[in-house]
Amino acid sequence: FLDGINEIEVTPSQANYLYFTTPRHKELQKAFLDNGILVRYYPEDEAFRLTIGTHKENEKVKEVIRQVFDK
C-alpha cells in the first residue's frame, strides 16, 4: 500500500512494524493525532515507525494516509 505513494519511502523490514519517511511528515503526523492514531514519530528524520495492528486498526491508518496524500 505505502509503496504506491510517491512521497513515501519505506525501509524494508521483517519485523511487525513499518519504518517510512515522507517530506509531508508534519501534515501526516497532524492527521494521525487528529484521528487518535499514535505512532512513533521522528520529526528530525521526517520518519514514522508504524506497528502493524489489527485489521480494523490498519484500515483506519490506511484511510488517514489516503486522506493526506490524495489531496
Predicted model as a PDB file, atoms N, CA, C, CB and O in Angstrom, pLDDT in the B-factor column:
MODEL        1                                                                  
ATOM      1  N   PHE A   1       0.824  -1.207   0.000  1.00 76.00           N  
ATOM      2  CA  PHE A   1       0.000   0.000   0.000  1.00 76.00           C  
ATOM      3  C   PHE A   1       0.863   1.264   0.000  1.00 76.00           C  
ATOM      4  CB  PHE A   1      -0.935   0.002   1.214  1.00 76.00           C  
ATOM      5  O   PHE A   1       0.676   2.142  -0.842  1.00 76.00           O  
ATOM      6  N   LEU A   2       1.801   1.358   0.937  1.00 84.00           N  
ATOM      7  CA  LEU A   2       2.642   2.555   1.016  1.00 84.00           C  
ATOM      8  C   LEU A   2       3.579   2.688  -0.183  1.00 84.00           C  
ATOM      9  CB  LEU A   2       3.455   2.534   2.298  1.00 84.00           C  
ATOM     10  O   LEU A   2       3.938   3.796  -0.582  1.00 84.00           O  
ATOM     11  N   ASP A   3       3.967   1.561  -0.745  1.00 79.00           N  
ATOM     12  CA  ASP A   3       4.874   1.602  -1.898  1.00 79.00           C  
ATOM     13  C   ASP A   3       4.260   2.331  -3.092  1.00 79.00           C  
ATOM     14  CB  ASP A   3       5.260   0.187  -2.306  1.00 79.00           C  
ATOM     15  O   ASP A   3       4.983   2.793  -3.975  1.00 79.00           O  
ATOM     16  N   GLY A   4       2.952   2.433  -3.123  1.00 84.00           N  
ATOM     17  CA  GLY A   4       2.283   3.092  -4.232  1.00 84.00           C  
ATOM     18  C   GLY A   4       2.203   4.607  -4.102  1.00 84.00           C  
ATOM     19  O   GLY A   4       1.682   5.280  -4.991  1.00 84.00           O  
ATOM     20  N   ILE A   5       2.715   5.147  -3.003  1.00 91.00           N  
ATOM     21  CA  ILE A   5       2.671   6.591  -2.789  1.00 91.00           C  
ATOM     22  C   ILE A   5       4.063   7.151  -3.040  1.00 91.00           C  
ATOM     23  CB  ILE A   5       2.176   6.941  -1.347  1.00 91.00           C  
ATOM     24  O   ILE A   5       5.009   6.822  -2.325  1.00 91.00           O  
ATOM     25  N   ASN A   6       4.185   7.986  -4.044  1.00 91.00           N  
ATOM     26  CA  ASN A   6       5.493   8.519  -4.448  1.00 91.00           C  
ATOM     27  C   ASN A   6       6.213   9.268  -3.342  1.00 91.00           C  
ATOM     28  CB  ASN A   6       5.325   9.430  -5.623  1.00 91.00           C  
ATOM     29  O   ASN A   6       7.442   9.239  -3.283  1.00 91.00           O  
ATOM     30  N   GLU A   7       5.486   9.932  -2.473  1.00 95.00           N  
ATOM     31  CA  GLU A   7       6.104  10.768  -1.443  1.00 95.00           C  
ATOM     32  C   GLU A   7       6.467   9.992  -0.167  1.00 95.00           C  
ATOM     33  CB  GLU A   7       5.171  11.903  -1.092  1.00 95.00           C  
ATOM     34  O   GLU A   7       6.872  10.594   0.828  1.00 95.00           O  
ATOM     35  N   ILE A   8       6.328   8.686  -0.193  1.00 95.00           N  
ATOM     36  CA  ILE A   8       6.677   7.851   0.962  1.00 95.00           C  
ATOM     37  C   ILE A   8       7.754   6.868   0.551  1.00 95.00           C  
ATOM     38  CB  ILE A   8       5.432   7.099   1.515  1.00 95.00           C  
ATOM     39  O   ILE A   8       7.648   6.199  -0.477  1.00 95.00           O  
ATOM     40  N   GLU A   9       8.799   6.791   1.374  1.00 95.00           N  
ATOM     41  CA  GLU A   9       9.868   5.812   1.151  1.00 95.00           C  
ATOM     42  C   GLU A   9       9.890   4.850   2.340  1.00 95.00           C  
ATOM     43  CB  GLU A   9      11.267   6.519   0.968  1.00 95.00           C  
ATOM     44  O   GLU A   9      10.159   5.248   3.473  1.00 95.00           O  
ATOM     45  N   VAL A  10       9.602   3.578   2.061  1.00 94.00           N  
ATOM     46  CA  VAL A  10       9.536   2.546   3.091  1.00 94.00           C  
ATOM     47  C   VAL A  10      10.865   1.815   3.169  1.00 94.00           C  
ATOM     48  CB  VAL A  10       8.387   1.554   2.807  1.00 94.00           C  
ATOM     49  O   VAL A  10      11.428   1.414   2.150  1.00 94.00           O  
ATOM     50  N   THR A  11      11.361   1.645   4.396  1.00 93.00           N  
ATOM     51  CA  THR A  11      12.569   0.859   4.627  1.00 93.00           C  
ATOM     52  C   THR A  11      12.150  -0.604   4.753  1.00 93.00           C  
ATOM     53  CB  THR A  11      13.342   1.349   5.913  1.00 93.00           C  
ATOM     54  O   THR A  11      11.265  -0.912   5.553  1.00 93.00           O  
ATOM     55  N   PRO A  12      12.755  -1.513   3.992  1.00 92.00           N  
ATOM     56  CA  PRO A  12      12.389  -2.927   4.106  1.00 92.00           C  
ATOM     57  C   PRO A  12      12.558  -3.433   5.533  1.00 92.00           C  
ATOM     58  CB  PRO A  12      13.233  -3.773   3.152  1.00 92.00           C  
ATOM     59  O   PRO A  12      13.514  -3.078   6.222  1.00 92.00           O  
ATOM     60  N   SER A  13      11.614  -4.268   5.968  1.00 89.00           N  
ATOM     61  CA  SER A  13      11.633  -4.784   7.333  1.00 89.00           C  
ATOM     62  C   SER A  13      11.005  -6.167   7.367  1.00 89.00           C  
ATOM     63  CB  SER A  13      10.893  -3.830   8.293  1.00 89.00           C  
ATOM     64  O   SER A  13      10.111  -6.481   6.581  1.00 89.00           O  
ATOM     65  N   GLN A  14      11.483  -6.980   8.283  1.00 91.00           N  
ATOM     66  CA  GLN A  14      10.865  -8.276   8.524  1.00 91.00           C  
ATOM     67  C   GLN A  14      10.251  -8.315   9.912  1.00 91.00           C  
ATOM     68  CB  GLN A  14      11.890  -9.405   8.360  1.00 91.00           C  
ATOM     69  O   GLN A  14       9.898  -9.382  10.413  1.00 91.00           O  
ATOM     70  N   ALA A  15      10.124  -7.158  10.525  1.00 92.00           N  
ATOM     71  CA  ALA A  15       9.543  -7.047  11.864  1.00 92.00           C  
ATOM     72  C   ALA A  15       8.052  -6.732  11.761  1.00 92.00           C  
ATOM     73  CB  ALA A  15      10.271  -5.957  12.689  1.00 92.00           C  
ATOM     74  O   ALA A  15       7.483  -6.712  10.670  1.00 92.00           O  
ATOM     75  N   ASN A  16       7.431  -6.488  12.914  1.00 93.00           N  
ATOM     76  CA  ASN A  16       5.992  -6.210  12.945  1.00 93.00           C  
ATOM     77  C   ASN A  16       5.698  -4.712  12.854  1.00 93.00           C  
ATOM     78  CB  ASN A  16       5.375  -6.780  14.222  1.00 93.00           C  
ATOM     79  O   ASN A  16       4.693  -4.234  13.381  1.00 93.00           O  
ATOM     80  N   TYR A  17       6.570  -3.991  12.192  1.00 94.00           N  
ATOM     81  CA  TYR A  17       6.348  -2.565  12.009  1.00 94.00           C  
ATOM     82  C   TYR A  17       6.893  -2.114  10.663  1.00 94.00           C  
ATOM     83  CB  TYR A  17       6.997  -1.766  13.146  1.00 94.00           C  
ATOM     84  O   TYR A  17       7.689  -2.800  10.022  1.00 94.00           O  
ATOM     85  N   LEU A  18       6.432  -0.923  10.258  1.00 93.00           N  
ATOM     86  CA  LEU A  18       6.931  -0.284   9.039  1.00 93.00           C  
ATOM     87  C   LEU A  18       7.641   0.992   9.440  1.00 93.00           C  
ATOM     88  CB  LEU A  18       5.774   0.010   8.022  1.00 93.00           C  
ATOM     89  O   LEU A  18       7.149   1.749  10.278  1.00 93.00           O  
ATOM     90  N   TYR A  19       8.782   1.228   8.850  1.00 96.00           N  
ATOM     91  CA  TYR A  19       9.512   2.472   9.069  1.00 96.00           C  
ATOM     92  C   TYR A  19       9.532   3.175   7.726  1.00 96.00           C  
ATOM     93  CB  TYR A  19      10.978   2.226   9.635  1.00 96.00           C  
ATOM     94  O   TYR A  19      10.003   2.626   6.730  1.00 96.00           O  
ATOM     95  N   PHE A  20       9.011   4.403   7.708  1.00 96.00           N  
ATOM     96  CA  PHE A  20       8.955   5.121   6.447  1.00 96.00           C  
ATOM     97  C   PHE A  20       9.191   6.609   6.644  1.00 96.00           C  
ATOM     98  CB  PHE A  20       7.620   4.891   5.772  1.00 96.00           C  
ATOM     99  O   PHE A  20       8.943   7.163   7.715  1.00 96.00           O  
ATOM    100  N   THR A  21       9.673   7.235   5.589  1.00 97.00           N  
ATOM    101  CA  THR A  21       9.918   8.673   5.597  1.00 97.00           C  
ATOM    102  C   THR A  21       9.030   9.344   4.558  1.00 97.00           C  
ATOM    103  CB  THR A  21      11.412   8.982   5.324  1.00 97.00           C  
ATOM    104  O   THR A  21       8.607   8.737   3.575  1.00 97.00           O  
ATOM    105  N   THR A  22       8.766  10.619   4.816  1.00 97.00           N  
ATOM    106  CA  THR A  22       7.995  11.413   3.875  1.00 97.00           C  
ATOM    107  C   THR A  22       8.261  12.891   4.125  1.00 97.00           C  
ATOM    108  CB  THR A  22       6.488  11.099   3.994  1.00 97.00           C  
ATOM    109  O   THR A  22       8.331  13.314   5.279  1.00 97.00           O  
ATOM    110  N   PRO A  23       8.408  13.680   3.075  1.00 97.00           N  
ATOM    111  CA  PRO A  23       8.572  15.117   3.268  1.00 97.00           C  
ATOM    112  C   PRO A  23       7.305  15.769   3.825  1.00 97.00           C  
ATOM    113  CB  PRO A  23       8.956  15.775   1.953  1.00 97.00           C  
ATOM    114  O   PRO A  23       7.349  16.903   4.302  1.00 97.00           O  
ATOM    115  N   ARG A  24       6.202  15.070   3.767  1.00 96.00           N  
ATOM    116  CA  ARG A  24       4.933  15.602   4.294  1.00 96.00           C  
ATOM    117  C   ARG A  24       4.671  15.096   5.706  1.00 96.00           C  
ATOM    118  CB  ARG A  24       3.761  15.215   3.374  1.00 96.00           C  
ATOM    119  O   ARG A  24       3.522  14.928   6.113  1.00 96.00           O  
ATOM    120  N   HIS A  25       5.744  14.855   6.444  1.00 97.00           N  
ATOM    121  CA  HIS A  25       5.638  14.250   7.769  1.00 97.00           C  
ATOM    122  C   HIS A  25       4.819  15.092   8.751  1.00 97.00           C  
ATOM    123  CB  HIS A  25       7.018  14.022   8.332  1.00 97.00           C  
ATOM    124  O   HIS A  25       4.067  14.533   9.551  1.00 97.00           O  
ATOM    125  N   LYS A  26       4.944  16.408   8.711  1.00 97.00           N  
ATOM    126  CA  LYS A  26       4.192  17.245   9.658  1.00 97.00           C  
ATOM    127  C   LYS A  26       2.691  17.126   9.418  1.00 97.00           C  
ATOM    128  CB  LYS A  26       4.627  18.719   9.542  1.00 97.00           C  
ATOM    129  O   LYS A  26       1.908  17.003  10.359  1.00 97.00           O  
ATOM    130  N   GLU A  27       2.311  17.164   8.173  1.00 97.00           N  
ATOM    131  CA  GLU A  27       0.899  17.035   7.812  1.00 97.00           C  
ATOM    132  C   GLU A  27       0.360  15.657   8.199  1.00 97.00           C  
ATOM    133  CB  GLU A  27       0.708  17.274   6.304  1.00 97.00           C  
ATOM    134  O   GLU A  27      -0.755  15.538   8.707  1.00 97.00           O  
ATOM    135  N   LEU A  28       1.159  14.623   7.957  1.00 98.00           N  
ATOM    136  CA  LEU A  28       0.728  13.268   8.283  1.00 98.00           C  
ATOM    137  C   LEU A  28       0.639  13.076   9.793  1.00 98.00           C  
ATOM    138  CB  LEU A  28       1.686  12.240   7.673  1.00 98.00           C  
ATOM    139  O   LEU A  28      -0.303  12.446  10.274  1.00 98.00           O  
ATOM    140  N   GLN A  29       1.592  13.599  10.546  1.00 98.00           N  
ATOM    141  CA  GLN A  29       1.545  13.478  11.996  1.00 98.00           C  
ATOM    142  C   GLN A  29       0.295  14.147  12.555  1.00 98.00           C  
ATOM    143  CB  GLN A  29       2.799  14.089  12.624  1.00 98.00           C  
ATOM    144  O   GLN A  29      -0.361  13.606  13.445  1.00 98.00           O  
ATOM    145  N   LYS A  30      -0.028  15.322  12.032  1.00 98.00           N  
ATOM    146  CA  LYS A  30      -1.244  16.012  12.484  1.00 98.00           C  
ATOM    147  C   LYS A  30      -2.485  15.176  12.188  1.00 98.00           C  
ATOM    148  CB  LYS A  30      -1.364  17.394  11.809  1.00 98.00           C  
ATOM    149  O   LYS A  30      -3.385  15.083  13.022  1.00 98.00           O  
ATOM    150  N   ALA A  31      -2.537  14.572  11.014  1.00 98.00           N  
ATOM    151  CA  ALA A  31      -3.681  13.739  10.648  1.00 98.00           C  
ATOM    152  C   ALA A  31      -3.791  12.525  11.567  1.00 98.00           C  
ATOM    153  CB  ALA A  31      -3.567  13.284   9.186  1.00 98.00           C  
ATOM    154  O   ALA A  31      -4.888  12.162  11.991  1.00 98.00           O  
ATOM    155  N   PHE A  32      -2.648  11.896  11.877  1.00 98.00           N  
ATOM    156  CA  PHE A  32      -2.668  10.771  12.817  1.00 98.00           C  
ATOM    157  C   PHE A  32      -3.222  11.220  14.167  1.00 98.00           C  
ATOM    158  CB  PHE A  32      -1.250  10.176  12.990  1.00 98.00           C  
ATOM    159  O   PHE A  32      -4.108  10.567  14.718  1.00 98.00           O  
ATOM    160  N   LEU A  33      -2.711  12.323  14.701  1.00 97.00           N  
ATOM    161  CA  LEU A  33      -3.157  12.811  16.005  1.00 97.00           C  
ATOM    162  C   LEU A  33      -4.635  13.190  15.986  1.00 97.00           C  
ATOM    163  CB  LEU A  33      -2.317  14.012  16.435  1.00 97.00           C  
ATOM    164  O   LEU A  33      -5.371  12.878  16.922  1.00 97.00           O  
ATOM    165  N   ASP A  34      -5.066  13.860  14.924  1.00 98.00           N  
ATOM    166  CA  ASP A  34      -6.470  14.262  14.807  1.00 98.00           C  
ATOM    167  C   ASP A  34      -7.408  13.062  14.785  1.00 98.00           C  
ATOM    168  CB  ASP A  34      -6.674  15.093  13.551  1.00 98.00           C  
ATOM    169  O   ASP A  34      -8.579  13.178  15.144  1.00 98.00           O  
ATOM    170  N   ASN A  35      -6.893  11.915  14.365  1.00 97.00           N  
ATOM    171  CA  ASN A  35      -7.708  10.697  14.278  1.00 97.00           C  
ATOM    172  C   ASN A  35      -7.424   9.708  15.402  1.00 97.00           C  
ATOM    173  CB  ASN A  35      -7.476  10.020  12.950  1.00 97.00           C  
ATOM    174  O   ASN A  35      -7.877   8.564  15.356  1.00 97.00           O  
ATOM    175  N   GLY A  36      -6.675  10.145  16.410  1.00 96.00           N  
ATOM    176  CA  GLY A  36      -6.413   9.299  17.574  1.00 96.00           C  
ATOM    177  C   GLY A  36      -5.475   8.146  17.300  1.00 96.00           C  
ATOM    178  O   GLY A  36      -5.519   7.134  18.000  1.00 96.00           O  
ATOM    179  N   ILE A  37      -4.627   8.276  16.297  1.00 96.00           N  
ATOM    180  CA  ILE A  37      -3.682   7.215  15.944  1.00 96.00           C  
ATOM    181  C   ILE A  37      -2.311   7.597  16.493  1.00 96.00           C  
ATOM    182  CB  ILE A  37      -3.625   6.990  14.388  1.00 96.00           C  
ATOM    183  O   ILE A  37      -1.748   8.630  16.131  1.00 96.00           O  
ATOM    184  N   LEU A  38      -1.790   6.754  17.365  1.00 94.00           N  
ATOM    185  CA  LEU A  38      -0.479   7.010  17.948  1.00 94.00           C  
ATOM    186  C   LEU A  38       0.576   6.210  17.211  1.00 94.00           C  
ATOM    187  CB  LEU A  38      -0.466   6.666  19.447  1.00 94.00           C  
ATOM    188  O   LEU A  38       0.478   4.989  17.090  1.00 94.00           O  
ATOM    189  N   VAL A  39       1.576   6.904  16.724  1.00 95.00           N  
ATOM    190  CA  VAL A  39       2.701   6.270  16.038  1.00 95.00           C  
ATOM    191  C   VAL A  39       3.981   6.873  16.593  1.00 95.00           C  
ATOM    192  CB  VAL A  39       2.611   6.459  14.481  1.00 95.00           C  
ATOM    193  O   VAL A  39       3.972   7.966  17.158  1.00 95.00           O  
ATOM    194  N   ARG A  40       5.069   6.156  16.428  1.00 97.00           N  
ATOM    195  CA  ARG A  40       6.361   6.743  16.784  1.00 97.00           C  
ATOM    196  C   ARG A  40       6.756   7.672  15.652  1.00 97.00           C  
ATOM    197  CB  ARG A  40       7.461   5.640  17.034  1.00 97.00           C  
ATOM    198  O   ARG A  40       6.793   7.293  14.482  1.00 97.00           O  
ATOM    199  N   TYR A  41       7.046   8.890  16.042  1.00 97.00           N  
ATOM    200  CA  TYR A  41       7.308   9.939  15.059  1.00 97.00           C  
ATOM    201  C   TYR A  41       8.699  10.493  15.322  1.00 97.00           C  
ATOM    202  CB  TYR A  41       6.227  11.071  15.124  1.00 97.00           C  
ATOM    203  O   TYR A  41       9.037  10.849  16.451  1.00 97.00           O  
ATOM    204  N   TYR A  42       9.495  10.561  14.271  1.00 98.00           N  
ATOM    205  CA  TYR A  42      10.862  11.072  14.335  1.00 98.00           C  
ATOM    206  C   TYR A  42      10.956  12.297  13.418  1.00 98.00           C  
ATOM    207  CB  TYR A  42      11.906   9.966  13.919  1.00 98.00           C  
ATOM    208  O   TYR A  42      11.388  12.176  12.272  1.00 98.00           O  
ATOM    209  N   PRO A  43      10.555  13.477  13.914  1.00 97.00           N  
ATOM    210  CA  PRO A  43      10.499  14.657  13.048  1.00 97.00           C  
ATOM    211  C   PRO A  43      11.847  15.040  12.448  1.00 97.00           C  
ATOM    212  CB  PRO A  43       9.957  15.820  13.819  1.00 97.00           C  
ATOM    213  O   PRO A  43      11.907  15.533  11.322  1.00 97.00           O  
ATOM    214  N   GLU A  44      12.921  14.818  13.186  1.00 96.00           N  
ATOM    215  CA  GLU A  44      14.243  15.182  12.666  1.00 96.00           C  
ATOM    216  C   GLU A  44      14.632  14.340  11.456  1.00 96.00           C  
ATOM    217  CB  GLU A  44      15.296  15.030  13.756  1.00 96.00           C  
ATOM    218  O   GLU A  44      15.447  14.766  10.638  1.00 96.00           O  
ATOM    219  N   ASP A  45      14.051  13.146  11.339  1.00 97.00           N  
ATOM    220  CA  ASP A  45      14.313  12.256  10.200  1.00 97.00           C  
ATOM    221  C   ASP A  45      13.163  12.252   9.197  1.00 97.00           C  
ATOM    222  CB  ASP A  45      14.566  10.837  10.691  1.00 97.00           C  
ATOM    223  O   ASP A  45      13.228  11.563   8.178  1.00 97.00           O  
ATOM    224  N   GLU A  46      12.105  13.021   9.483  1.00 97.00           N  
ATOM    225  CA  GLU A  46      10.884  13.025   8.667  1.00 97.00           C  
ATOM    226  C   GLU A  46      10.320  11.614   8.556  1.00 97.00           C  
ATOM    227  CB  GLU A  46      11.166  13.601   7.259  1.00 97.00           C  
ATOM    228  O   GLU A  46       9.884  11.201   7.482  1.00 97.00           O  
ATOM    229  N   ALA A  47      10.329  10.869   9.673  1.00 98.00           N  
ATOM    230  CA  ALA A  47      10.027   9.440   9.637  1.00 98.00           C  
ATOM    231  C   ALA A  47       8.997   9.015  10.679  1.00 98.00           C  
ATOM    232  CB  ALA A  47      11.288   8.653   9.836  1.00 98.00           C  
ATOM    233  O   ALA A  47       8.734   9.707  11.663  1.00 98.00           O  
ATOM    234  N   PHE A  48       8.431   7.842  10.409  1.00 97.00           N  
ATOM    235  CA  PHE A  48       7.477   7.204  11.304  1.00 97.00           C  
ATOM    236  C   PHE A  48       7.829   5.737  11.470  1.00 97.00           C  
ATOM    237  CB  PHE A  48       6.039   7.359  10.776  1.00 97.00           C  
ATOM    238  O   PHE A  48       8.355   5.100  10.557  1.00 97.00           O  
ATOM    239  N   ARG A  49       7.534   5.220  12.635  1.00 96.00           N  
ATOM    240  CA  ARG A  49       7.597   3.773  12.862  1.00 96.00           C  
ATOM    241  C   ARG A  49       6.182   3.364  13.232  1.00 96.00           C  
ATOM    242  CB  ARG A  49       8.654   3.373  13.998  1.00 96.00           C  
ATOM    243  O   ARG A  49       5.670   3.737  14.287  1.00 96.00           O  
ATOM    244  N   LEU A  50       5.570   2.605  12.368  1.00 94.00           N  
ATOM    245  CA  LEU A  50       4.171   2.242  12.492  1.00 94.00           C  
ATOM    246  C   LEU A  50       4.054   0.750  12.769  1.00 94.00           C  
ATOM    247  CB  LEU A  50       3.390   2.625  11.222  1.00 94.00           C  
ATOM    248  O   LEU A  50       4.382  -0.072  11.914  1.00 94.00           O  
ATOM    249  N   THR A  51       3.586   0.402  13.962  1.00 93.00           N  
ATOM    250  CA  THR A  51       3.414  -1.001  14.323  1.00 93.00           C  
ATOM    251  C   THR A  51       2.168  -1.559  13.642  1.00 93.00           C  
ATOM    252  CB  THR A  51       3.315  -1.167  15.860  1.00 93.00           C  
ATOM    253  O   THR A  51       1.130  -0.900  13.588  1.00 93.00           O  
ATOM    254  N   ILE A  52       2.283  -2.765  13.131  1.00 91.00           N  
ATOM    255  CA  ILE A  52       1.147  -3.432  12.498  1.00 91.00           C  
ATOM    256  C   ILE A  52       0.131  -3.772  13.578  1.00 91.00           C  
ATOM    257  CB  ILE A  52       1.597  -4.717  11.724  1.00 91.00           C  
ATOM    258  O   ILE A  52       0.480  -4.340  14.612  1.00 91.00           O  
ATOM    259  N   GLY A  53      -1.117  -3.422  13.334  1.00 92.00           N  
ATOM    260  CA  GLY A  53      -2.176  -3.658  14.313  1.00 92.00           C  
ATOM    261  C   GLY A  53      -3.188  -4.669  13.801  1.00 92.00           C  
ATOM    262  O   GLY A  53      -2.884  -5.517  12.962  1.00 92.00           O  
ATOM    263  N   THR A  54      -4.396  -4.554  14.329  1.00 95.00           N  
ATOM    264  CA  THR A  54      -5.483  -5.409  13.876  1.00 95.00           C  
ATOM    265  C   THR A  54      -5.922  -4.958  12.483  1.00 95.00           C  
ATOM    266  CB  THR A  54      -6.676  -5.372  14.875  1.00 95.00           C  
ATOM    267  O   THR A  54      -5.532  -3.888  12.017  1.00 95.00           O  
ATOM    268  N   HIS A  55      -6.715  -5.762  11.843  1.00 95.00           N  
ATOM    269  CA  HIS A  55      -7.207  -5.404  10.512  1.00 95.00           C  
ATOM    270  C   HIS A  55      -7.948  -4.062  10.568  1.00 95.00           C  
ATOM    271  CB  HIS A  55      -8.139  -6.519   9.956  1.00 95.00           C  
ATOM    272  O   HIS A  55      -7.741  -3.205   9.708  1.00 95.00           O  
ATOM    273  N   LYS A  56      -8.794  -3.879  11.557  1.00 96.00           N  
ATOM    274  CA  LYS A  56      -9.571  -2.645  11.695  1.00 96.00           C  
ATOM    275  C   LYS A  56      -8.633  -1.447  11.914  1.00 96.00           C  
ATOM    276  CB  LYS A  56     -10.581  -2.767  12.872  1.00 96.00           C  
ATOM    277  O   LYS A  56      -8.822  -0.394  11.305  1.00 96.00           O  
ATOM    278  N   GLU A  57      -7.638  -1.605  12.769  1.00 95.00           N  
ATOM    279  CA  GLU A  57      -6.679  -0.523  13.018  1.00 95.00           C  
ATOM    280  C   GLU A  57      -5.899  -0.183  11.752  1.00 95.00           C  
ATOM    281  CB  GLU A  57      -5.710  -0.913  14.146  1.00 95.00           C  
ATOM    282  O   GLU A  57      -5.711   0.988  11.424  1.00 95.00           O  
ATOM    283  N   ASN A  58      -5.451  -1.204  11.053  1.00 93.00           N  
ATOM    284  CA  ASN A  58      -4.681  -0.983   9.821  1.00 93.00           C  
ATOM    285  C   ASN A  58      -5.520  -0.267   8.760  1.00 93.00           C  
ATOM    286  CB  ASN A  58      -4.168  -2.323   9.265  1.00 93.00           C  
ATOM    287  O   ASN A  58      -5.008   0.584   8.033  1.00 93.00           O  
ATOM    288  N   GLU A  59      -6.777  -0.603   8.674  1.00 95.00           N  
ATOM    289  CA  GLU A  59      -7.661   0.056   7.704  1.00 95.00           C  
ATOM    290  C   GLU A  59      -7.827   1.529   8.050  1.00 95.00           C  
ATOM    291  CB  GLU A  59      -9.039  -0.639   7.662  1.00 95.00           C  
ATOM    292  O   GLU A  59      -7.870   2.370   7.152  1.00 95.00           O  
ATOM    293  N   LYS A  60      -7.921   1.854   9.333  1.00 96.00           N  
ATOM    294  CA  LYS A  60      -8.045   3.248   9.757  1.00 96.00           C  
ATOM    295  C   LYS A  60      -6.777   4.021   9.388  1.00 96.00           C  
ATOM    296  CB  LYS A  60      -8.309   3.334  11.284  1.00 96.00           C  
ATOM    297  O   LYS A  60      -6.858   5.147   8.896  1.00 96.00           O  
ATOM    298  N   VAL A  61      -5.612   3.422   9.623  1.00 96.00           N  
ATOM    299  CA  VAL A  61      -4.340   4.058   9.267  1.00 96.00           C  
ATOM    300  C   VAL A  61      -4.287   4.310   7.759  1.00 96.00           C  
ATOM    301  CB  VAL A  61      -3.139   3.177   9.713  1.00 96.00           C  
ATOM    302  O   VAL A  61      -3.910   5.398   7.322  1.00 96.00           O  
ATOM    303  N   LYS A  62      -4.657   3.325   6.980  1.00 94.00           N  
ATOM    304  CA  LYS A  62      -4.651   3.480   5.522  1.00 94.00           C  
ATOM    305  C   LYS A  62      -5.595   4.598   5.091  1.00 94.00           C  
ATOM    306  CB  LYS A  62      -5.047   2.159   4.838  1.00 94.00           C  
ATOM    307  O   LYS A  62      -5.270   5.373   4.192  1.00 94.00           O  
ATOM    308  N   GLU A  63      -6.751   4.682   5.721  1.00 95.00           N  
ATOM    309  CA  GLU A  63      -7.722   5.727   5.399  1.00 95.00           C  
ATOM    310  C   GLU A  63      -7.129   7.118   5.663  1.00 95.00           C  
ATOM    311  CB  GLU A  63      -9.016   5.530   6.221  1.00 95.00           C  
ATOM    312  O   GLU A  63      -7.280   8.025   4.844  1.00 95.00           O  
ATOM    313  N   VAL A  64      -6.462   7.279   6.797  1.00 97.00           N  
ATOM    314  CA  VAL A  64      -5.863   8.573   7.141  1.00 97.00           C  
ATOM    315  C   VAL A  64      -4.740   8.920   6.163  1.00 97.00           C  
ATOM    316  CB  VAL A  64      -5.323   8.555   8.591  1.00 97.00           C  
ATOM    317  O   VAL A  64      -4.639  10.061   5.713  1.00 97.00           O  
ATOM    318  N   ILE A  65      -3.909   7.949   5.837  1.00 95.00           N  
ATOM    319  CA  ILE A  65      -2.821   8.199   4.887  1.00 95.00           C  
ATOM    320  C   ILE A  65      -3.385   8.588   3.524  1.00 95.00           C  
ATOM    321  CB  ILE A  65      -1.916   6.955   4.755  1.00 95.00           C  
ATOM    322  O   ILE A  65      -2.870   9.501   2.879  1.00 95.00           O  
ATOM    323  N   ARG A  66      -4.421   7.914   3.090  1.00 94.00           N  
ATOM    324  CA  ARG A  66      -5.058   8.264   1.808  1.00 94.00           C  
ATOM    325  C   ARG A  66      -5.592   9.683   1.833  1.00 94.00           C  
ATOM    326  CB  ARG A  66      -6.196   7.287   1.482  1.00 94.00           C  
ATOM    327  O   ARG A  66      -5.440  10.419   0.859  1.00 94.00           O  
ATOM    328  N   GLN A  67      -6.223  10.080   2.944  1.00 94.00           N  
ATOM    329  CA  GLN A  67      -6.762  11.425   3.061  1.00 94.00           C  
ATOM    330  C   GLN A  67      -5.659  12.473   2.880  1.00 94.00           C  
ATOM    331  CB  GLN A  67      -7.452  11.604   4.419  1.00 94.00           C  
ATOM    332  O   GLN A  67      -5.869  13.497   2.230  1.00 94.00           O  
ATOM    333  N   VAL A  68      -4.498  12.213   3.452  1.00 96.00           N  
ATOM    334  CA  VAL A  68      -3.391  13.172   3.370  1.00 96.00           C  
ATOM    335  C   VAL A  68      -2.799  13.205   1.964  1.00 96.00           C  
ATOM    336  CB  VAL A  68      -2.297  12.821   4.393  1.00 96.00           C  
ATOM    337  O   VAL A  68      -2.567  14.283   1.417  1.00 96.00           O  
ATOM    338  N   PHE A  69      -2.558  12.057   1.385  1.00 94.00           N  
ATOM    339  CA  PHE A  69      -1.829  12.011   0.118  1.00 94.00           C  
ATOM    340  C   PHE A  69      -2.719  12.070  -1.120  1.00 94.00           C  
ATOM    341  CB  PHE A  69      -1.009  10.770   0.066  1.00 94.00           C  
ATOM    342  O   PHE A  69      -2.206  12.201  -2.231  1.00 94.00           O  
ATOM    343  N   ASP A  70      -4.020  11.979  -0.961  1.00 89.00           N  
ATOM    344  CA  ASP A  70      -4.919  12.110  -2.108  1.00 89.00           C  
ATOM    345  C   ASP A  70      -5.358  13.545  -2.332  1.00 89.00           C  
ATOM    346  CB  ASP A  70      -6.135  11.232  -1.919  1.00 89.00           C  
ATOM    347  O   ASP A  70      -6.166  13.811  -3.221  1.00 89.00           O  
ATOM    348  N   LYS A  71      -4.835  14.482  -1.536  1.00 66.00           N  
ATOM    349  CA  LYS A  71      -5.204  15.898  -1.683  1.00 66.00           C  
ATOM    350  C   LYS A  71      -4.566  16.482  -2.920  1.00 66.00           C  
ATOM    351  CB  LYS A  71      -4.787  16.708  -0.446  1.00 66.00           C  
ATOM    352  O   LYS A  71      -4.758  17.662  -3.215  1.00 66.00           O  
TER     353      LYS A  71                                                      
ENDMDL                                                                          
END                                                                             
